[in-house]
C-alpha cells in the first residue's frame, strides 16, 4: 500500500458517479421488495426495538453507539427511493435532532456510548459510530441538497482530526477506516477544502493495512474459538487484538473497499487490481457458492454449512459498489455485486422482511437453537429467524442492502452519459446535457433474459448510453426501436452514443445458460445468469419466543435434504429442466420463485446433520452403493427464495 499521498494534488476522479438519491426509483418486483422492507422491520424498527426507538442519538436512554446510526444509514435511502411520507418523516426527525444537538466543539451524538456490550473505555472519543452517521448525513444531502448536513459533517471531521491526535484509531474504527475516508472524500468533492485530505491521510496511517489479503491471505484456514483464545492470551488478555479484528467477517467485508477508496488519493496503480485479488484469496480459502465468504463471526473456511453474517453481506455489497464507482464496470466486481444482491441479500431475511438471521448458510437444512454448532464462535441462536438473534448489529444494519443497491443500478459517466451496471425494474428521472431524460427499465431480470429500456427526452439530445453485458451472457444482443439485432460481446460495456429524440426503446436480450460449478470434494453448485440455485427443503416455522410479527422462529425441515444430484459428467446441464413462471411482486418468497430447475436426485443416507448443521457433502461422484436405489424428482429454486436449502450438492452419474 502507498505510504501516503500528496495532499495538494486533490483526488483522482471516479470513473462513475452515483446519481443523486431519489433520481432512481424502483419499479416492478424491486419496488415490491423495498415495500416489504418499509412495511416490515426496516420501516418499523424504531417502534419495536428500544435500541433505535429510545436511542441516545435522539435523546433517549438506550444505547448511543452504532444501532441508531446503522438504522438511519439504511432507512434514509429507503425513504427517498420509495417517497414514503411516514419514513421521510422519521428520517427528518432523526437528522434534525442530530444536527440541532451538535455540540459547540462539533461533536455529533451522545458523549457516552453505554452499549452494555462494548467496553466503555474512553467512550467520549469513539470514532466508529460517527463513521456511520457521516454516511447517513451524506445520503440525506444527496437527496435533499440541504447544506446543514454538509456543514455539520465538516465540523465533525474537524473535531475528529483533534481526537485522532490524542487517541489514534483503535478497535472497530481502526479496521473500518476506509468508510471514514470515503465520507471525507465525498466532503472534499463537495467543498474542495484541502485540509480534508490531510485528515484522510492521518486516518489511513492509523488504519489497518488490508493489502496483505491480496496475495497471501494471513488466515487461510478456519479460525476457531480456541485459536482466538490463544491469540487473546498472547495479547495479554486483550480480546480485540489484531488477529481477532482482522479475521472478523464484517471487518473483512468493509476492508475490501480500502484499495478503491485510497486509490483516489494515492493514485497508486498497484491498488487497481487489489480488490479482485483480495476476493480471489477469500474465494480460494473461505469462498461460498453465493459469492460470499464463510465467516461465522470469524473467517471459517469453505465448508458450505459455515455461516456468513448479515452485516457482512450488506457491507461487502457496499464495498463492491464503492469499487465500481471508483473504477467503472470491472466485470468480476459487478458480477459478484449482483450475485450477492440477487442471492445472499434476500436470504438474510424471511420473505416478509419481518424477521432475519444473524447468520445464513449455503447448506442450511435447519435453523435452530443449538449448543453443538459448527460456527467459529457465534452463539446458539445465530441462524434462527427473529428480531435480534445472537446480537443486534444486523437488526439495525442489514436494511441498507437493497436501497443502496437500487440507488446504484445506473450511474452517471464523466462525459455526461448514463451507464447501467446491473438490471432491475426501475425508473430514472434526471437531466443529461441540459435535457430532462427519463429512463424506464422493464422486465423481470434477473429472473428473465429480456430487458426493455425506454428512453424519453424532452428535447433532442446526444449522449452515450452504456450498457453492461454480463460475462456469462453468450449470444447477447440489442436492438433499438425494433430494428436489426446487434450481437454483443459478453463481459463488455456496449455504448450507444446517439441523438436521442422523443421516446426510443432499447431491447436487450441476455441469454443465461445453466452452469454447473465444481467445488470442494467435487460437489456442485448450479447457477443461471446471476442466480444461484439450491435444493429447496420443506419448511416448518416454529415460534420460540418474542411477539409476532417480529417474533423468533426456528425452521425445521419437513422433507429430506440429503440428495446427490444425478449428473452426466460429459453434459452436466442435460439433466436440468428449466421451468419459468410469472415474475410477481415477491419473487423471493418460497412459492413466488419465477424460475425452477427440475432434476433427478438420489438419497445419500450416510449424509447427516453434524454439529447442528449439514455435514460436509460426501466426495463425488457418489457411488450407487452409497445411495438409495430409487431416483427421485427434485426441484432446485433460487437461493434467495428458499430459507432451507442445499446449495452445494454431491453428484452421482446416471444409472443405466
Secondary structure, DSSP 8 states (H G I E B T S, - for coil): --S---GGG-----SEEE--TTSEEE-HHHHHHHHHHHHSHHHHHHHH-HHHHT-GGGT-SS--SSHHHHHHHHHHHHHHHHT-HHHHHHHHHHHHHHHHT--TTS--S-S----SSS--SSGGG--HHHHHHHHHHHHHHHHH--HHHHHHHHHHHHHHHHHHHHS---HHHHHTHHHHHHHHHHHHHHH--THHHHHHHHHHHHS--GGGGTTS-S--S---HHHHHHHHHHTTT-SS-HHHHHTBHHHHHHHTTHHHHHHHHH--GGGTTHHHHHHHHHHHHHB-TTS-B-BSSBB--S-TTSEEEHHHHHHHHHHHHHHHHHH---HHHHHHHHHIIIIIIHHTB-TTSS-B-SEEESEE--B---SS--SSS--TTTTSBBSSSS-THHHHHTTHHHHHHHHTSEEEETTS-EEESS--SEEEEEEETTEEEEEEEES-TTSSSEEEEEEEESS-EEEEEEEEE-TT-TT-EEEETT---EE--TTEEEEEEEEE-SEEEEEEE----EEEEE-GGG-EEEEETTEEEEEE--EEEEEEES-TTS-EEEEEESS---EEEE--TTSGGGG-EEEE----S-TTSTTT-SEEEEEEEEE-TT--EETTEE-----SS--GGGS-SS-EEEEEEEGGG-SSEE-SBEEE----
